[in-house]
């Protein structure tokens, strides 16, 4: 499984990472508050026993949680998404 991460700092408060997952790949978000924006593919996000399906262009804000948040690539093409950490 290949994963690509690009890291840029927009300010002292927010960090943006671009993450790419191969088909069937998974990524566990580090602890924090996030906004996800899907750039390509389809993401299945599991957060506190809630599932969200995000398609290209969709965004989701995830508040700080005590449990892991998992992002999975569930389409026939790689998933590429921006993760804005606050």
Buried (B, 14 or more C-beta within 10 A) or exposed (E): EEEEEEEEEEEEEEBBBBBBBBBEBBBEBEEBEBBBBBEBBBBBBBBEEEEBEBEBEBEBEBEEBEEEBBBBBBBEEBBBBBBBBE
